[in-house]
Amino acid sequence: MQAPVYTDVLRARRAIAPYLAPTPLRNYPALDRQLDARVLVKHENLQPTGAFKVRGGVNLVSRLSEGERAAGVVSASTGNHGQSIAYAARLFGVKARVVVPEGANPLKVEAMRDFGADVIFYGADFDEARGHCERLARETGARYVHSANEPLLVAGVATHTLEIFEEEPETEVVYVPVGGGSGAAGACLVARAVSPRARVIGVQAEKAPAAHNSWRARRLLEDRMETEAEGLATRVAFELTQSMLWEMLDDFVLVTEEEIRQAVRLYAETARTLAEGAGAAALAGALKTRSEHAGRTVALILSGGNATVEQLRRALS
């Protein structure tokens, strides 16, 4: 794999512009008080799929060859990546199959089906579903779309950070959730190119720390996967995104399940907006490290809002 470069992000913006409008970047004084900083929330929860991943999906599927489009695409997902592939496949008339774990978020599964994808349940978690997906790709000849090891996905999702710096060039710190790492890798790529002094900080769940531990060790590791935030729920780290994070990520924070739930509640109370667990992780990380960015301009990537009613009940109770 060839890691994407900044010009790939600019090409991705042109590719997705006819289909996806820029998302809002909003300031909330109540969050300013909580973090003792000027806080800007990047509302990726307002994407048509409810999550940032759709940027990468549209960029990748728009670039498929005629043969790949005819063969269709297959991917594995806990939900948001699968929605992005399903949404993009519908835009371009491509058959899509998505393999999800047995306990996948039912809202996300239903959305994939609404976008026209065939959904296949397999395994206890994302990594078991991913293994089955890879076998299915070999058997059918479909274009396998990995959720992280895809330069076109990384370049596509990086456009959220490009929009942040274009709207607010004085942004000094960007907090971004990390599951597979495409969003964080993309954020680093853009920050390095347009604002080298800005810091990018990744946030992952303590109960699914594979990416965090791999970043610290500078080698790919496997770890437990027990978080409720399915967008952060990976047992292994991935080569492409980790190689980019090793080079460019400034810091990495782990947050507890309660800290994630607190951030979901805080978004509801102060911003009147819906965040799923992974979507609230950036805020949780910023709250945990608030003393490090006092007085600065801090951007939080609210990566998704696809929470079930039961998840919201637990967060708000």
C-alpha positions in Angstrom: 0.0 0.0 0.0 1.1 3.5 -0.8 0.1 5.9 1.9 -2.0 8.9 0.6 -0.5 12.4 0.4 -2.1 15.8 0.7 -2.8 16.0 -3.1 -4.9 12.9 -2.7 -7.1 14.7 -0.1 -7.6 17.5 -2.6 -8.6 15.0 -5.3 -10.9 13.3 -2.8 -12.6 16.6 -2.0 -13.4 17.1 -5.7 -14.7 13.6 -6.0 -17.1 13.8 -3.1 -18.2 17.4 -3.6 -21.1 16.6 -5.9 -22.5 14.2 -3.3 -21.6 15.4 0.2 -21.8 19.0 1.4 -19.4 20.2 4.1 -20.6 19.6 7.6 -21.0 22.4 10.2 -18.2 23.5 12.5 -19.9 25.0 15.5 -18.9 26.6 18.8 -20.8 26.0 22.0 -20.0 28.4 25.0 -21.0 25.7 27.5 -18.3 23.4 26.1 -15.8 26.3 26.2 -16.5 26.5 29.9 -16.1 22.8 30.4 -12.7 22.7 28.6 -11.4 26.2 29.4 -10.8 26.6 25.7 -12.4 27.8 22.5 -14.1 24.6 21.3 -15.2 23.8 17.8 -17.4 20.7 17.1 -17.1 19.2 13.6 -20.6 17.7 13.1 -20.0 14.5 11.1 -23.1 13.1 12.8 -25.0 15.2 10.2 -23.7 13.2 7.3 -26.4 11.4 5.3 -25.2 8.1 6.9 -24.8 9.8 10.3 -21.1 9.3 10.3 -17.8 10.6 8.8 -16.9 7.3 7.0 -19.2 8.1 4.1 -16.5 10.5 2.8 -14.1 7.6 2.3 -16.8 5.4 0.8 -17.8 7.9 -1.8 -14.2 8.6 -2.7 -13.3 5.0 -3.1 -16.3 3.7 -5.0 -16.2 6.7 -7.4 -12.7 5.5 -8.4 -13.5 1.9 -9.1 -12.8 0.5 -12.5 -15.5 -0.8 -14.8 -14.5 -4.3 -14.0 -14.6 -3.7 -10.2 -18.0 -2.1 -10.4 -19.3 -5.1 -12.3 -17.9 -7.5 -9.8 -19.3 -5.6 -6.8 -17.8 -4.8 -3.5 -17.6 -6.6 -0.2 -16.6 -5.3 3.2 -16.7 -6.0 6.9 -18.0 -3.5 9.4 -19.5 -2.9 12.9 -21.8 -0.4 11.2 -20.6 3.1 10.0 -18.0 1.9 7.5 -20.6 -0.6 6.1 -23.1 2.2 5.7 -20.6 4.3 3.9 -19.9 1.5 1.4 -23.6 0.8 1.0 -24.4 4.5 0.4 -21.6 5.0 -2.1 -22.4 1.7 -3.9 -26.0 2.9 -4.4 -24.8 6.2 -5.8 -22.7 4.5 -8.5 -24.9 1.4 -9.2 -22.6 -1.1 -7.6 -23.7 -4.3 -5.8 -22.5 -4.3 -2.2 -22.3 -6.9 0.5 -21.4 -6.1 4.1 -20.4 -8.7 6.7 -21.3 -7.6 10.3 -20.8 -9.3 13.7 -23.8 -11.1 15.1 -24.4 -8.4 17.7 -24.1 -5.4 15.3 -26.0 -2.2 16.0 -29.5 -2.8 14.5 -29.9 0.8 13.4 -26.8 0.6 11.4 -27.7 -2.8 9.9 -31.1 -1.5 8.9 -29.5 1.6 7.3 -27.2 -0.6 5.2 -30.1 -2.6 4.0 -32.0 0.7 3.2 -29.1 1.8 1.1 -29.4 -1.5 -0.8 -26.6 -3.6 0.6 -26.8 -7.4 1.3 -26.0 -7.8 5.0 -24.3 -11.0 6.2 -24.0 -11.8 9.9 -20.9 -13.6 11.0 -18.8 -14.0 14.1 -18.7 -12.5 17.6 -16.9 -9.3 16.7 -15.5 -7.2 13.9 -12.4 -9.2 13.4 -14.2 -12.5 13.0 -16.6 -10.8 10.5 -13.5 -9.4 8.7 -12.0 -12.8 8.3 -15.2 -14.2 6.7 -15.4 -11.2 4.5 -11.9 -11.8 3.1 -12.8 -15.4 2.4 -16.0 -14.2 0.6 -14.0 -11.8 -1.5 -11.7 -14.6 -2.7 -14.6 -16.9 -3.5 -16.7 -14.3 -5.4 -14.1 -12.1 -7.0 -15.7 -9.0 -5.5 -13.6 -6.0 -4.7 -12.7 -6.3 -1.0 -12.8 -2.9 0.8 -10.8 -3.0 4.0 -12.1 -0.5 6.6 -8.6 1.0 7.2 -6.0 -0.3 4.8 -7.3 1.7 1.9 -5.5 4.8 0.8 -8.7 6.2 -0.9 -10.7 5.8 2.3 -8.1 7.6 4.3 -7.9 10.4 1.7 -11.7 10.7 1.7 -12.2 10.9 5.4 -9.3 13.4 5.7 -11.5 16.0 4.0 -13.3 16.5 7.4 -10.1 18.0 8.8 -9.4 19.9 5.6 -12.8 21.6 6.1 -11.9 22.4 9.8 -8.7 24.3 8.8 -10.3 26.0 5.9 -13.0 27.4 8.1 -10.9 28.0 11.2 -7.2 28.3 10.2 -6.2 29.1 13.8 -7.2 25.7 15.1 -4.4 24.5 17.4 -5.5 21.1 18.6 -7.7 18.4 16.9 -9.1 15.5 18.9 -10.3 12.5 16.8 -11.7 9.1 17.7 -9.7 6.0 16.7 -11.0 2.6 15.8 -9.3 1.4 12.7 -7.6 4.7 12.5 -8.6 6.1 9.1 -10.0 9.3 10.5 -7.0 10.0 12.7 -4.6 9.2 9.9 -6.4 11.5 7.6 -6.5 14.3 10.3 -2.7 14.0 10.8 -2.1 14.1 7.0 -4.0 17.3 6.6 -2.7 19.0 9.8 0.9 18.2 8.8 0.3 19.8 5.3 -1.7 22.9 6.2 -0.9 23.7 9.9 2.3 21.9 11.0 2.1 23.5 14.5 -1.3 22.1 15.2 -1.5 19.0 17.4 -3.6 15.9 16.5 -4.6 13.7 19.4 -6.2 10.3 19.0 -8.8 8.9 21.5 -9.6 5.2 22.0 -11.6 3.2 24.5 -9.6 1.6 27.4 -11.6 -1.6 26.7 -10.4 -1.8 23.1 -6.8 -0.4 23.2 -5.1 -2.2 20.3 -4.5 0.9 18.2 -3.3 2.9 21.2 -1.0 0.2 22.4 0.4 -0.4 18.8 1.1 3.3 18.5 3.0 3.4 21.8 4.9 0.2 20.9 5.5 1.1 17.3 4.4 -2.4 16.2 1.1 -4.0 15.3 -0.5 -5.6 18.4 -3.7 -7.4 19.2 -5.7 -6.7 22.4 -9.0 -7.2 24.1 -12.2 -5.8 22.6 -14.8 -5.1 25.3 -16.1 -1.6 24.6 -19.7 -0.8 24.0 -18.7 1.9 21.5 -18.7 -0.2 18.3 -16.9 2.4 16.3 -13.9 2.0 18.5 -14.2 -1.8 18.7 -11.2 -3.4 17.0 -9.0 -6.2 18.4 -6.1 -5.5 16.0 -4.3 -2.5 14.6 -3.9 -2.0 10.9 -0.8 -1.5 8.9 -1.6 1.6 6.7 -3.2 3.7 9.4 -0.7 2.8 12.1 2.2 3.6 9.8 0.8 7.1 9.3 0.0 7.5 13.0 3.5 6.4 14.0 4.9 9.2 11.8 2.4 12.0 12.5 0.1 11.6 15.5 1.1 13.8 18.4 -0.6 12.0 21.3 -3.0 9.2 22.1 -5.5 9.1 25.0 -7.5 6.2 26.4 -10.9 6.8 27.9 -13.2 4.7 30.1 -16.8 3.6 29.2 -18.2 6.1 31.8 -16.1 8.9 30.3 -17.6 8.1 26.9 -21.1 8.1 28.3 -20.5 11.4 30.1 -19.4 12.9 26.7 -22.6 11.6 25.1 -24.6 13.3 27.8 -22.7 16.5 27.6 -23.2 16.7 23.8 -27.0 16.3 24.4 -27.1 18.9 27.1 -24.8 21.6 25.7 -25.0 21.1 22.0 -28.4 19.6 21.7 -26.9 17.0 19.4 -26.8 13.2 19.2 -23.5 11.4 19.5 -22.9 7.7 19.5 -20.1 6.4 21.8 -17.3 6.6 19.3 -18.6 10.0 18.1 -18.3 11.3 21.7 -14.8 9.9 22.2 -13.0 13.0 21.1 -14.9 15.1 23.7 -14.2 12.5 26.3 -10.5 12.7 25.5 -10.4 16.5 25.5 -12.1 16.5 28.9 -9.6 14.0 30.3 -6.7 16.2 29.2 -8.2 19.6 29.5 -5.3 21.1 31.4 -3.1 20.6 28.3 -5.0 22.9 26.0 -6.3 25.7 28.2 -6.9 28.9 26.3 -6.4 27.2 22.9 -8.7 26.7 19.9 -9.7 23.0 20.0 -11.6 21.1 17.3 -13.5 17.9 18.2 -14.5 15.5 15.5 -17.9 14.3 16.4 -17.6 11.3 14.1 -21.0 9.8 14.3 -24.5 9.9 15.8 -25.8 6.4 15.1 -26.8 5.4 18.7 -29.6 3.0 19.5 -32.3 4.0 22.0 -30.9 1.5 24.5 -27.4 2.9 24.2 -28.8 6.4 24.8 -30.8 5.2 27.8 -27.6 3.8 29.4 -25.7 7.0 28.6 -28.4 9.3 30.0 -29.4 7.3 33.0 
